[in-house]
Amino acid sequence: MFLQTSEILVTGAQKHSVEEIIAASGISEGDNLFAINKFEVERKIKTQYPYIAEVNIRRRLPDTF
């Protein structure tokens, strides 16, 4: 299938591991890039970690979130 997520990058994480933030996002490798609601992902991360000041979600074609 086209446009499947094959890589998830997290930058600037200090208090929590990359794995914890990815788990909070609900994004998994293999998810369709355009089926993912960026605003919902931001909400999920901020709900679980309310002291995170900023969450930016970007798609990098062909397969990175």
PDBQT receptor file of N, H, CA, C and O in Angstrom, charges set to zero:
ATOM      1  N   MET A   1       0.840  -1.172   0.000  1.00  0.00    +0.000 N 
ATOM      2  CA  MET A   1       0.000   0.000   0.000  1.00  0.00    +0.000 C 
ATOM      3  C   MET A   1       0.888   1.239   0.000  1.00  0.00    +0.000 C 
ATOM      4  O   MET A   1       1.974   1.235   0.581  1.00  0.00    +0.000 OA
ATOM      5  N   PHE A   2       0.424   2.287  -0.648  1.00  0.00    +0.000 N 
ATOM      6  H   PHE A   2      -0.457   2.291  -1.120  1.00  0.00    +0.000 HD
ATOM      7  CA  PHE A   2       1.192   3.515  -0.749  1.00  0.00    +0.000 C 
ATOM      8  C   PHE A   2       1.007   4.385   0.488  1.00  0.00    +0.000 C 
ATOM      9  O   PHE A   2      -0.007   4.299   1.180  1.00  0.00    +0.000 OA
ATOM     10  N   LEU A   3       1.995   5.214   0.751  1.00  0.00    +0.000 N 
ATOM     11  H   LEU A   3       2.820   5.283   0.189  1.00  0.00    +0.000 HD
ATOM     12  CA  LEU A   3       1.962   6.209   1.813  1.00  0.00    +0.000 C 
ATOM     13  C   LEU A   3       1.764   5.617   3.203  1.00  0.00    +0.000 C 
ATOM     14  O   LEU A   3       1.054   6.187   4.031  1.00  0.00    +0.000 OA
ATOM     15  N   GLN A   4       2.384   4.487   3.452  1.00  0.00    +0.000 N 
ATOM     16  H   GLN A   4       2.960   4.023   2.779  1.00  0.00    +0.000 HD
ATOM     17  CA  GLN A   4       2.358   3.897   4.785  1.00  0.00    +0.000 C 
ATOM     18  C   GLN A   4       3.514   4.480   5.597  1.00  0.00    +0.000 C 
ATOM     19  O   GLN A   4       4.600   4.716   5.068  1.00  0.00    +0.000 OA
ATOM     20  N   THR A   5       3.271   4.705   6.870  1.00  0.00    +0.000 N 
ATOM     21  H   THR A   5       2.389   4.513   7.300  1.00  0.00    +0.000 HD
ATOM     22  CA  THR A   5       4.300   5.213   7.762  1.00  0.00    +0.000 C 
ATOM     23  C   THR A   5       5.356   4.137   7.964  1.00  0.00    +0.000 C 
ATOM     24  O   THR A   5       5.047   3.028   8.401  1.00  0.00    +0.000 OA
ATOM     25  N   SER A   6       6.594   4.464   7.647  1.00  0.00    +0.000 N 
ATOM     26  H   SER A   6       6.845   5.365   7.292  1.00  0.00    +0.000 HD
ATOM     27  CA  SER A   6       7.670   3.509   7.893  1.00  0.00    +0.000 C 
ATOM     28  C   SER A   6       8.653   4.036   8.935  1.00  0.00    +0.000 C 
ATOM     29  O   SER A   6       9.513   3.300   9.419  1.00  0.00    +0.000 OA
ATOM     30  N   GLU A   7       8.515   5.318   9.275  1.00  0.00    +0.000 N 
ATOM     31  H   GLU A   7       7.816   5.915   8.882  1.00  0.00    +0.000 HD
ATOM     32  CA  GLU A   7       9.419   5.910  10.263  1.00  0.00    +0.000 C 
ATOM     33  C   GLU A   7       8.660   6.989  11.034  1.00  0.00    +0.000 C 
ATOM     34  O   GLU A   7       7.929   7.788  10.449  1.00  0.00    +0.000 OA
ATOM     35  N   ILE A   8       8.846   7.000  12.359  1.00  0.00    +0.000 N 
ATOM     36  H   ILE A   8       9.440   6.351  12.834  1.00  0.00    +0.000 HD
ATOM     37  CA  ILE A   8       8.247   8.015  13.218  1.00  0.00    +0.000 C 
ATOM     38  C   ILE A   8       9.388   8.678  13.969  1.00  0.00    +0.000 C 
ATOM     39  O   ILE A   8      10.107   8.020  14.721  1.00  0.00    +0.000 OA
ATOM     40  N   LEU A   9       9.555   9.973  13.770  1.00  0.00    +0.000 N 
ATOM     41  H   LEU A   9       8.971  10.508  13.159  1.00  0.00    +0.000 HD
ATOM     42  CA  LEU A   9      10.650  10.708  14.392  1.00  0.00    +0.000 C 
ATOM     43  C   LEU A   9      10.118  11.572  15.522  1.00  0.00    +0.000 C 
ATOM     44  O   LEU A   9       9.081  12.220  15.377  1.00  0.00    +0.000 OA
ATOM     45  N   VAL A  10      10.822  11.585  16.644  1.00  0.00    +0.000 N 
ATOM     46  H   VAL A  10      11.664  11.058  16.761  1.00  0.00    +0.000 HD
ATOM     47  CA  VAL A  10      10.490  12.451  17.771  1.00  0.00    +0.000 C 
ATOM     48  C   VAL A  10      11.749  13.231  18.103  1.00  0.00    +0.000 C 
ATOM     49  O   VAL A  10      12.815  12.648  18.301  1.00  0.00    +0.000 OA
ATOM     50  N   THR A  11      11.623  14.561  18.164  1.00  0.00    +0.000 N 
ATOM     51  H   THR A  11      10.758  15.035  18.003  1.00  0.00    +0.000 HD
ATOM     52  CA  THR A  11      12.773  15.392  18.518  1.00  0.00    +0.000 C 
ATOM     53  C   THR A  11      12.426  16.246  19.731  1.00  0.00    +0.000 C 
ATOM     54  O   THR A  11      11.259  16.571  19.953  1.00  0.00    +0.000 OA
ATOM     55  N   GLY A  12      13.420  16.603  20.503  1.00  0.00    +0.000 N 
ATOM     56  H   GLY A  12      14.368  16.339  20.322  1.00  0.00    +0.000 HD
ATOM     57  CA  GLY A  12      13.238  17.496  21.630  1.00  0.00    +0.000 C 
ATOM     58  C   GLY A  12      12.681  16.842  22.882  1.00  0.00    +0.000 C 
ATOM     59  O   GLY A  12      12.399  17.538  23.857  1.00  0.00    +0.000 OA
ATOM     60  N   ALA A  13      12.518  15.540  22.884  1.00  0.00    +0.000 N 
ATOM     61  H   ALA A  13      12.747  14.974  22.092  1.00  0.00    +0.000 HD
ATOM     62  CA  ALA A  13      11.985  14.845  24.064  1.00  0.00    +0.000 C 
ATOM     63  C   ALA A  13      13.053  14.849  25.153  1.00  0.00    +0.000 C 
ATOM     64  O   ALA A  13      14.188  14.428  24.927  1.00  0.00    +0.000 OA
ATOM     65  N   GLN A  14      12.678  15.328  26.333  1.00  0.00    +0.000 N 
ATOM     66  H   GLN A  14      11.757  15.669  26.517  1.00  0.00    +0.000 HD
ATOM     67  CA  GLN A  14      13.645  15.382  27.429  1.00  0.00    +0.000 C 
ATOM     68  C   GLN A  14      13.209  14.551  28.631  1.00  0.00    +0.000 C 
ATOM     69  O   GLN A  14      14.006  13.792  29.183  1.00  0.00    +0.000 OA
ATOM     70  N   LYS A  15      11.951  14.690  29.037  1.00  0.00    +0.000 N 
ATOM     71  H   LYS A  15      11.304  15.306  28.588  1.00  0.00    +0.000 HD
ATOM     72  CA  LYS A  15      11.492  14.000  30.246  1.00  0.00    +0.000 C 
ATOM     73  C   LYS A  15      10.988  12.592  29.970  1.00  0.00    +0.000 C 
ATOM     74  O   LYS A  15      10.963  11.749  30.867  1.00  0.00    +0.000 OA
ATOM     75  N   HIS A  16      10.587  12.337  28.735  1.00  0.00    +0.000 N 
ATOM     76  H   HIS A  16      10.607  13.021  28.006  1.00  0.00    +0.000 HD
ATOM     77  CA  HIS A  16      10.044  11.029  28.385  1.00  0.00    +0.000 C 
ATOM     78  C   HIS A  16      10.788  10.465  27.191  1.00  0.00    +0.000 C 
ATOM     79  O   HIS A  16      11.336  11.203  26.373  1.00  0.00    +0.000 OA
ATOM     80  N   SER A  17      10.797   9.164  27.107  1.00  0.00    +0.000 N 
ATOM     81  H   SER A  17      10.352   8.564  27.771  1.00  0.00    +0.000 HD
ATOM     82  CA  SER A  17      11.492   8.510  26.006  1.00  0.00    +0.000 C 
ATOM     83  C   SER A  17      10.715   8.684  24.706  1.00  0.00    +0.000 C 
ATOM     84  O   SER A  17       9.518   8.973  24.703  1.00  0.00    +0.000 OA
ATOM     85  N   VAL A  18      11.418   8.505  23.628  1.00  0.00    +0.000 N 
ATOM     86  H   VAL A  18      12.390   8.270  23.630  1.00  0.00    +0.000 HD
ATOM     87  CA  VAL A  18      10.804   8.548  22.305  1.00  0.00    +0.000 C 
ATOM     88  C   VAL A  18       9.685   7.514  22.229  1.00  0.00    +0.000 C 
ATOM     89  O   VAL A  18       8.617   7.792  21.685  1.00  0.00    +0.000 OA
ATOM     90  N   GLU A  19       9.925   6.341  22.765  1.00  0.00    +0.000 N 
ATOM     91  H   GLU A  19      10.793   6.115  23.208  1.00  0.00    +0.000 HD
ATOM     92  CA  GLU A  19       8.942   5.263  22.723  1.00  0.00    +0.000 C 
ATOM     93  C   GLU A  19       7.663   5.646  23.465  1.00  0.00    +0.000 C 
ATOM     94  O   GLU A  19       6.566   5.320  23.012  1.00  0.00    +0.000 OA
ATOM     95  N   GLU A  20       7.794   6.337  24.604  1.00  0.00    +0.000 N 
ATOM     96  H   GLU A  20       8.686   6.602  24.972  1.00  0.00    +0.000 HD
ATOM     97  CA  GLU A  20       6.617   6.754  25.369  1.00  0.00    +0.000 C 
ATOM     98  C   GLU A  20       5.778   7.764  24.587  1.00  0.00    +0.000 C 
ATOM     99  O   GLU A  20       4.550   7.689  24.590  1.00  0.00    +0.000 OA
ATOM    100  N   ILE A  21       6.431   8.691  23.930  1.00  0.00    +0.000 N 
ATOM    101  H   ILE A  21       7.429   8.752  23.928  1.00  0.00    +0.000 HD
ATOM    102  CA  ILE A  21       5.720   9.714  23.169  1.00  0.00    +0.000 C 
ATOM    103  C   ILE A  21       5.044   9.097  21.951  1.00  0.00    +0.000 C 
ATOM    104  O   ILE A  21       3.906   9.439  21.631  1.00  0.00    +0.000 OA
ATOM    105  N   ILE A  22       5.737   8.195  21.276  1.00  0.00    +0.000 N 
ATOM    106  H   ILE A  22       6.662   7.918  21.536  1.00  0.00    +0.000 HD
ATOM    107  CA  ILE A  22       5.125   7.512  20.125  1.00  0.00    +0.000 C 
ATOM    108  C   ILE A  22       3.911   6.707  20.582  1.00  0.00    +0.000 C 
ATOM    109  O   ILE A  22       2.879   6.713  19.912  1.00  0.00    +0.000 OA
ATOM    110  N   ALA A  23       4.025   6.021  21.707  1.00  0.00    +0.000 N 
ATOM    111  H   ALA A  23       4.863   6.017  22.252  1.00  0.00    +0.000 HD
ATOM    112  CA  ALA A  23       2.894   5.247  22.232  1.00  0.00    +0.000 C 
ATOM    113  C   ALA A  23       1.709   6.171  22.543  1.00  0.00    +0.000 C 
ATOM    114  O   ALA A  23       0.562   5.824  22.263  1.00  0.00    +0.000 OA
ATOM    115  N   ALA A  24       1.983   7.327  23.114  1.00  0.00    +0.000 N 
ATOM    116  H   ALA A  24       2.915   7.609  23.342  1.00  0.00    +0.000 HD
ATOM    117  CA  ALA A  24       0.913   8.284  23.438  1.00  0.00    +0.000 C 
ATOM    118  C   ALA A  24       0.249   8.824  22.175  1.00  0.00    +0.000 C 
ATOM    119  O   ALA A  24      -0.937   9.153  22.186  1.00  0.00    +0.000 OA
ATOM    120  N   SER A  25       1.015   8.914  21.084  1.00  0.00    +0.000 N 
ATOM    121  H   SER A  25       1.978   8.646  21.075  1.00  0.00    +0.000 HD
ATOM    122  CA  SER A  25       0.482   9.457  19.836  1.00  0.00    +0.000 C 
ATOM    123  C   SER A  25      -0.544   8.538  19.184  1.00  0.00    +0.000 C 
ATOM    124  O   SER A  25      -1.464   8.994  18.505  1.00  0.00    +0.000 OA
ATOM    125  N   GLY A  26      -0.371   7.239  19.400  1.00  0.00    +0.000 N 
ATOM    126  H   GLY A  26       0.376   6.868  19.952  1.00  0.00    +0.000 HD
ATOM    127  CA  GLY A  26      -1.256   6.271  18.762  1.00  0.00    +0.000 C 
ATOM    128  C   GLY A  26      -0.863   5.946  17.334  1.00  0.00    +0.000 C 
ATOM    129  O   GLY A  26      -1.555   5.176  16.667  1.00  0.00    +0.000 OA
ATOM    130  N   ILE A  27       0.227   6.513  16.850  1.00  0.00    +0.000 N 
ATOM    131  H   ILE A  27       0.788   7.138  17.392  1.00  0.00    +0.000 HD
ATOM    132  CA  ILE A  27       0.698   6.243  15.488  1.00  0.00    +0.000 C 
ATOM    133  C   ILE A  27       1.563   4.989  15.504  1.00  0.00    +0.000 C 
ATOM    134  O   ILE A  27       2.372   4.791  16.411  1.00  0.00    +0.000 OA
ATOM    135  N   SER A  28       1.385   4.156  14.504  1.00  0.00    +0.000 N 
ATOM    136  H   SER A  28       0.727   4.316  13.768  1.00  0.00    +0.000 HD
ATOM    137  CA  SER A  28       2.189   2.948  14.364  1.00  0.00    +0.000 C 
ATOM    138  C   SER A  28       2.767   2.876  12.961  1.00  0.00    +0.000 C 
ATOM    139  O   SER A  28       2.202   3.420  12.012  1.00  0.00    +0.000 OA
ATOM    140  N   GLU A  29       3.885   2.206  12.844  1.00  0.00    +0.000 N 
ATOM    141  H   GLU A  29       4.344   1.764  13.615  1.00  0.00    +0.000 HD
ATOM    142  CA  GLU A  29       4.437   1.975  11.514  1.00  0.00    +0.000 C 
ATOM    143  C   GLU A  29       3.422   1.170  10.723  1.00  0.00    +0.000 C 
ATOM    144  O   GLU A  29       2.831   0.217  11.230  1.00  0.00    +0.000 OA
ATOM    145  N   GLY A  30       3.233   1.566   9.481  1.00  0.00    +0.000 N 
ATOM    146  H   GLY A  30       3.713   2.340   9.069  1.00  0.00    +0.000 HD
ATOM    147  CA  GLY A  30       2.260   0.903   8.622  1.00  0.00    +0.000 C 
ATOM    148  C   GLY A  30       0.962   1.681   8.490  1.00  0.00    +0.000 C 
ATOM    149  O   GLY A  30       0.166   1.408   7.592  1.00  0.00    +0.000 OA
ATOM    150  N   ASP A  31       0.736   2.662   9.386  1.00  0.00    +0.000 N 
ATOM    151  H   ASP A  31       1.383   2.884  10.116  1.00  0.00    +0.000 HD
ATOM    152  CA  ASP A  31      -0.467   3.496   9.280  1.00  0.00    +0.000 C 
ATOM    153  C   ASP A  31      -0.381   4.350   8.020  1.00  0.00    +0.000 C 
ATOM    154  O   ASP A  31       0.704   4.768   7.617  1.00  0.00    +0.000 OA
ATOM    155  N   ASN A  32      -1.526   4.604   7.403  1.00  0.00    +0.000 N 
ATOM    156  H   ASN A  32      -2.407   4.264   7.730  1.00  0.00    +0.000 HD
ATOM    157  CA  ASN A  32      -1.570   5.468   6.226  1.00  0.00    +0.000 C 
ATOM    158  C   ASN A  32      -1.334   6.907   6.660  1.00  0.00    +0.000 C 
ATOM    159  O   ASN A  32      -1.988   7.387   7.586  1.00  0.00    +0.000 OA
ATOM    160  N   LEU A  33      -0.407   7.603   6.002  1.00  0.00    +0.000 N 
ATOM    161  H   LEU A  33       0.124   7.213   5.250  1.00  0.00    +0.000 HD
ATOM    162  CA  LEU A  33      -0.046   8.971   6.378  1.00  0.00    +0.000 C 
ATOM    163  C   LEU A  33      -1.231   9.927   6.371  1.00  0.00    +0.000 C 
ATOM    164  O   LEU A  33      -1.305  10.820   7.215  1.00  0.00    +0.000 OA
ATOM    165  N   PHE A  34      -2.149   9.756   5.443  1.00  0.00    +0.000 N 
ATOM    166  H   PHE A  34      -2.088   9.030   4.758  1.00  0.00    +0.000 HD
ATOM    167  CA  PHE A  34      -3.247  10.705   5.325  1.00  0.00    +0.000 C 
ATOM    168  C   PHE A  34      -4.500  10.264   6.068  1.00  0.00    +0.000 C 
ATOM    169  O   PHE A  34      -5.481  11.008   6.107  1.00  0.00    +0.000 OA
ATOM    170  N   ALA A  35      -4.491   9.082   6.654  1.00  0.00    +0.000 N 
ATOM    171  H   ALA A  35      -3.694   8.479   6.622  1.00  0.00    +0.000 HD
ATOM    172  CA  ALA A  35      -5.613   8.641   7.479  1.00  0.00    +0.000 C 
ATOM    173  C   ALA A  35      -5.426   9.079   8.926  1.00  0.00    +0.000 C 
ATOM    174  O   ALA A  35      -6.344   8.964   9.739  1.00  0.00    +0.000 OA
ATOM    175  N   ILE A  36      -4.240   9.581   9.245  1.00  0.00    +0.000 N 
ATOM    176  H   ILE A  36      -3.495   9.675   8.585  1.00  0.00    +0.000 HD
ATOM    177  CA  ILE A  36      -3.921  10.022  10.599  1.00  0.00    +0.000 C 
ATOM    178  C   ILE A  36      -4.349  11.470  10.770  1.00  0.00    +0.000 C 
ATOM    179  O   ILE A  36      -3.974  12.333   9.976  1.00  0.00    +0.000 OA
ATOM    180  N   ASN A  37      -5.137  11.736  11.809  1.00  0.00    +0.000 N 
ATOM    181  H   ASN A  37      -5.441  11.035  12.455  1.00  0.00    +0.000 HD
ATOM    182  CA  ASN A  37      -5.587  13.086  12.113  1.00  0.00    +0.000 C 
ATOM    183  C   ASN A  37      -4.529  13.755  12.996  1.00  0.00    +0.000 C 
ATOM    184  O   ASN A  37      -4.383  13.413  14.169  1.00  0.00    +0.000 OA
ATOM    185  N   LYS A  38      -3.797  14.706  12.423  1.00  0.00    +0.000 N 
ATOM    186  H   LYS A  38      -3.915  14.984  11.470  1.00  0.00    +0.000 HD
ATOM    187  CA  LYS A  38      -2.704  15.373  13.137  1.00  0.00    +0.000 C 
ATOM    188  C   LYS A  38      -3.190  16.043  14.421  1.00  0.00    +0.000 C 
ATOM    189  O   LYS A  38      -2.499  16.001  15.439  1.00  0.00    +0.000 OA
ATOM    190  N   PHE A  39      -4.362  16.655  14.382  1.00  0.00    +0.000 N 
ATOM    191  H   PHE A  39      -4.924  16.689  13.555  1.00  0.00    +0.000 HD
ATOM    192  CA  PHE A  39      -4.882  17.368  15.546  1.00  0.00    +0.000 C 
ATOM    193  C   PHE A  39      -5.248  16.404  16.671  1.00  0.00    +0.000 C 
ATOM    194  O   PHE A  39      -5.079  16.724  17.847  1.00  0.00    +0.000 OA
ATOM    195  N   GLU A  40      -5.744  15.238  16.310  1.00  0.00    +0.000 N 
ATOM    196  H   GLU A  40      -5.881  14.978  15.354  1.00  0.00    +0.000 HD
ATOM    197  CA  GLU A  40      -6.063  14.212  17.297  1.00  0.00    +0.000 C 
ATOM    198  C   GLU A  40      -4.786  13.668  17.936  1.00  0.00    +0.000 C 
ATOM    199  O   GLU A  40      -4.757  13.410  19.139  1.00  0.00    +0.000 OA
ATOM    200  N   VAL A  41      -3.745  13.493  17.149  1.00  0.00    +0.000 N 
ATOM    201  H   VAL A  41      -3.769  13.703  16.171  1.00  0.00    +0.000 HD
ATOM    202  CA  VAL A  41      -2.464  13.018  17.678  1.00  0.00    +0.000 C 
ATOM    203  C   VAL A  41      -1.903  14.042  18.667  1.00  0.00    +0.000 C 
ATOM    204  O   VAL A  41      -1.440  13.668  19.745  1.00  0.00    +0.000 OA
ATOM    205  N   GLU A  42      -1.939  15.316  18.312  1.00  0.00    +0.000 N 
ATOM    206  H   GLU A  42      -2.315  15.620  17.437  1.00  0.00    +0.000 HD
ATOM    207  CA  GLU A  42      -1.472  16.371  19.219  1.00  0.00    +0.000 C 
ATOM    208  C   GLU A  42      -2.274  16.342  20.519  1.00  0.00    +0.000 C 
ATOM    209  O   GLU A  42      -1.698  16.449  21.602  1.00  0.00    +0.000 OA
ATOM    210  N   ARG A  43      -3.601  16.198  20.422  1.00  0.00    +0.000 N 
ATOM    211  H   ARG A  43      -4.069  16.111  19.542  1.00  0.00    +0.000 HD
ATOM    212  CA  ARG A  43      -4.453  16.170  21.600  1.00  0.00    +0.000 C 
ATOM    213  C   ARG A  43      -4.110  14.985  22.503  1.00  0.00    +0.000 C 
ATOM    214  O   ARG A  43      -4.046  15.125  23.725  1.00  0.00    +0.000 OA
ATOM    215  N   LYS A  44      -3.891  13.819  21.894  1.00  0.00    +0.000 N 
ATOM    216  H   LYS A  44      -3.943  13.705  20.902  1.00  0.00    +0.000 HD
ATOM    217  CA  LYS A  44      -3.551  12.626  22.674  1.00  0.00    +0.000 C 
ATOM    218  C   LYS A  44      -2.258  12.826  23.457  1.00  0.00    +0.000 C 
ATOM    219  O   LYS A  44      -2.189  12.489  24.639  1.00  0.00    +0.000 OA
ATOM    220  N   ILE A  45      -1.243  13.367  22.809  1.00  0.00    +0.000 N 
ATOM    221  H   ILE A  45      -1.299  13.641  21.849  1.00  0.00    +0.000 HD
ATOM    222  CA  ILE A  45       0.048  13.572  23.471  1.00  0.00    +0.000 C 
ATOM    223  C   ILE A  45      -0.090  14.602  24.589  1.00  0.00    +0.000 C 
ATOM    224  O   ILE A  45       0.416  14.388  25.691  1.00  0.00    +0.000 OA
ATOM    225  N   LYS A  46      -0.767  15.711  24.318  1.00  0.00    +0.000 N 
ATOM    226  H   LYS A  46      -1.177  15.885  23.423  1.00  0.00    +0.000 HD
ATOM    227  CA  LYS A  46      -0.920  16.757  25.333  1.00  0.00    +0.000 C 
ATOM    228  C   LYS A  46      -1.808  16.302  26.493  1.00  0.00    +0.000 C 
ATOM    229  O   LYS A  46      -1.620  16.753  27.623  1.00  0.00    +0.000 OA
ATOM    230  N   THR A  47      -2.762  15.427  26.233  1.00  0.00    +0.000 N 
ATOM    231  H   THR A  47      -2.916  15.061  25.315  1.00  0.00    +0.000 HD
ATOM    232  CA  THR A  47      -3.607  14.901  27.300  1.00  0.00    +0.000 C 
ATOM    233  C   THR A  47      -2.799  14.017  28.233  1.00  0.00    +0.000 C 
ATOM    234  O   THR A  47      -2.942  14.093  29.454  1.00  0.00    +0.000 OA
ATOM    235  N   GLN A  48      -1.951  13.177  27.655  1.00  0.00    +0.000 N 
ATOM    236  H   GLN A  48      -1.835  13.115  26.663  1.00  0.00    +0.000 HD
ATOM    237  CA  GLN A  48      -1.155  12.263  28.468  1.00  0.00    +0.000 C 
ATOM    238  C   GLN A  48       0.004  12.986  29.161  1.00  0.00    +0.000 C 
ATOM    239  O   GLN A  48       0.384  12.630  30.276  1.00  0.00    +0.000 OA
ATOM    240  N   TYR A  49       0.559  13.993  28.502  1.00  0.00    +0.000 N 
ATOM    241  H   TYR A  49       0.251  14.283  27.596  1.00  0.00    +0.000 HD
ATOM    242  CA  TYR A  49       1.691  14.748  29.053  1.00  0.00    +0.000 C 
ATOM    243  C   TYR A  49       1.364  16.242  28.984  1.00  0.00    +0.000 C 
ATOM    244  O   TYR A  49       1.870  16.936  28.103  1.00  0.00    +0.000 OA
ATOM    245  N   PRO A  50       0.522  16.752  29.904  1.00  0.00    +0.000 N 
ATOM    246  CA  PRO A  50       0.029  18.133  29.804  1.00  0.00    +0.000 C 
ATOM    247  C   PRO A  50       1.103  19.204  29.937  1.00  0.00    +0.000 C 
ATOM    248  O   PRO A  50       0.873  20.350  29.551  1.00  0.00    +0.000 OA
ATOM    249  N   TYR A  51       2.265  18.859  30.474  1.00  0.00    +0.000 N 
ATOM    250  H   TYR A  51       2.451  17.927  30.787  1.00  0.00    +0.000 HD
ATOM    251  CA  TYR A  51       3.327  19.849  30.641  1.00  0.00    +0.000 C 
ATOM    252  C   TYR A  51       4.198  19.981  29.397  1.00  0.00    +0.000 C 
ATOM    253  O   TYR A  51       5.118  20.799  29.381  1.00  0.00    +0.000 OA
ATOM    254  N   ILE A  52       3.932  19.201  28.359  1.00  0.00    +0.000 N 
ATOM    255  H   ILE A  52       3.185  18.537  28.371  1.00  0.00    +0.000 HD
ATOM    256  CA  ILE A  52       4.642  19.394  27.090  1.00  0.00    +0.000 C 
ATOM    257  C   ILE A  52       4.099  20.666  26.462  1.00  0.00    +0.000 C 
ATOM    258  O   ILE A  52       2.902  20.776  26.194  1.00  0.00    +0.000 OA
ATOM    259  N   ALA A  53       4.977  21.619  26.232  1.00  0.00    +0.000 N 
ATOM    260  H   ALA A  53       5.949  21.530  26.449  1.00  0.00    +0.000 HD
ATOM    261  CA  ALA A  53       4.562  22.946  25.769  1.00  0.00    +0.000 C 
ATOM    262  C   ALA A  53       4.101  22.961  24.326  1.00  0.00    +0.000 C 
ATOM    263  O   ALA A  53       3.169  23.685  23.976  1.00  0.00    +0.000 OA
ATOM    264  N   GLU A  54       4.744  22.170  23.491  1.00  0.00    +0.000 N 
ATOM    265  H   GLU A  54       5.501  21.582  23.776  1.00  0.00    +0.000 HD
ATOM    266  CA  GLU A  54       4.449  22.259  22.058  1.00  0.00    +0.000 C 
ATOM    267  C   GLU A  54       4.557  20.893  21.402  1.00  0.00    +0.000 C 
ATOM    268  O   GLU A  54       5.482  20.124  21.664  1.00  0.00    +0.000 OA
ATOM    269  N   VAL A  55       3.587  20.615  20.543  1.00  0.00    +0.000 N 
ATOM    270  H   VAL A  55       2.836  21.239  20.331  1.00  0.00    +0.000 HD
ATOM    271  CA  VAL A  55       3.600  19.388  19.740  1.00  0.00    +0.000 C 
ATOM    272  C   VAL A  55       3.372  19.802  18.299  1.00  0.00    +0.000 C 
ATOM    273  O   VAL A  55       2.362  20.431  17.984  1.00  0.00    +0.000 OA
ATOM    274  N   ASN A  56       4.297  19.455  17.426  1.00  0.00    +0.000 N 
ATOM    275  H   ASN A  56       5.118  18.943  17.682  1.00  0.00    +0.000 HD
ATOM    276  CA  ASN A  56       4.164  19.734  15.995  1.00  0.00    +0.000 C 
ATOM    277  C   ASN A  56       4.204  18.416  15.243  1.00  0.00    +0.000 C 
ATOM    278  O   ASN A  56       5.144  17.633  15.382  1.00  0.00    +0.000 OA
ATOM    279  N   ILE A  57       3.184  18.186  14.455  1.00  0.00    +0.000 N 
ATOM    280  H   ILE A  57       2.420  18.821  14.343  1.00  0.00    +0.000 HD
ATOM    281  CA  ILE A  57       3.107  16.965  13.660  1.00  0.00    +0.000 C 
ATOM    282  C   ILE A  57       3.322  17.349  12.201  1.00  0.00    +0.000 C 
ATOM    283  O   ILE A  57       2.632  18.218  11.668  1.00  0.00    +0.000 OA
ATOM    284  N   ARG A  58       4.284  16.692  11.565  1.00  0.00    +0.000 N 
ATOM    285  H   ARG A  58       4.844  15.986  11.998  1.00  0.00    +0.000 HD
ATOM    286  CA  ARG A  58       4.551  16.954  10.148  1.00  0.00    +0.000 C 
ATOM    287  C   ARG A  58       4.655  15.640   9.403  1.00  0.00    +0.000 C 
ATOM    288  O   ARG A  58       5.186  14.652   9.911  1.00  0.00    +0.000 OA
ATOM    289  N   ARG A  59       4.147  15.650   8.211  1.00  0.00    +0.000 N 
ATOM    290  H   ARG A  59       3.715  16.452   7.798  1.00  0.00    +0.000 HD
ATOM    291  CA  ARG A  59       4.303  14.484   7.323  1.00  0.00    +0.000 C 
ATOM    292  C   ARG A  59       5.456  14.769   6.386  1.00  0.00    +0.000 C 
ATOM    293  O   ARG A  59       5.577  15.869   5.847  1.00  0.00    +0.000 OA
ATOM    294  N   ARG A  60       6.292  13.781   6.197  1.00  0.00    +0.000 N 
ATOM    295  H   ARG A  60       6.194  12.888   6.635  1.00  0.00    +0.000 HD
ATOM    296  CA  ARG A  60       7.346  13.889   5.175  1.00  0.00    +0.000 C 
ATOM    297  C   ARG A  60       7.140  12.754   4.202  1.00  0.00    +0.000 C 
ATOM    298  O   ARG A  60       7.347  11.582   4.518  1.00  0.00    +0.000 OA
ATOM    299  N   LEU A  61       6.734  13.127   3.034  1.00  0.00    +0.000 N 
ATOM    300  H   LEU A  61       6.566  14.079   2.778  1.00  0.00    +0.000 HD
ATOM    301  CA  LEU A  61       6.496  12.123   2.006  1.00  0.00    +0.000 C 
ATOM    302  C   LEU A  61       7.826  11.531   1.546  1.00  0.00    +0.000 C 
ATOM    303  O   LEU A  61       8.811  12.262   1.439  1.00  0.00    +0.000 OA
ATOM    304  N   PRO A  62       7.877  10.276   1.280  1.00  0.00    +0.000 N 
ATOM    305  CA  PRO A  62       6.738   9.404   1.074  1.00  0.00    +0.000 C 
ATOM    306  C   PRO A  62       6.254   8.652   2.302  1.00  0.00    +0.000 C 
ATOM    307  O   PRO A  62       5.168   8.076   2.249  1.00  0.00    +0.000 OA
ATOM    308  N   ASP A  63       7.033   8.620   3.468  1.00  0.00    +0.000 N 
ATOM    309  H   ASP A  63       7.915   9.089   3.511  1.00  0.00    +0.000 HD
ATOM    310  CA  ASP A  63       6.613   7.669   4.492  1.00  0.00    +0.000 C 
ATOM    311  C   ASP A  63       7.009   8.010   5.928  1.00  0.00    +0.000 C 
ATOM    312  O   ASP A  63       7.166   7.102   6.745  1.00  0.00    +0.000 OA
ATOM    313  N   THR A  64       7.172   9.283   6.256  1.00  0.00    +0.000 N 
ATOM    314  H   THR A  64       7.044  10.021   5.593  1.00  0.00    +0.000 HD
ATOM    315  CA  THR A  64       7.641   9.641   7.593  1.00  0.00    +0.000 C 
ATOM    316  C   THR A  64       6.667  10.570   8.298  1.00  0.00    +0.000 C 
ATOM    317  O   THR A  64       6.124  11.495   7.693  1.00  0.00    +0.000 OA
ATOM    318  N   PHE A  65       6.455  10.316   9.576  1.00  0.00    +0.000 N 
ATOM    319  H   PHE A  65       6.897   9.565  10.066  1.00  0.00    +0.000 HD
ATOM    320  CA  PHE A  65       5.654  11.188  10.417  1.00  0.00    +0.000 C 
ATOM    321  C   PHE A  65       6.534  11.749  11.478  1.00  0.00    +0.000 C 
ATOM    322  O   PHE A  65       6.072  12.522  12.317  1.00  0.00    +0.000 OA
TER     323      PHE A  65
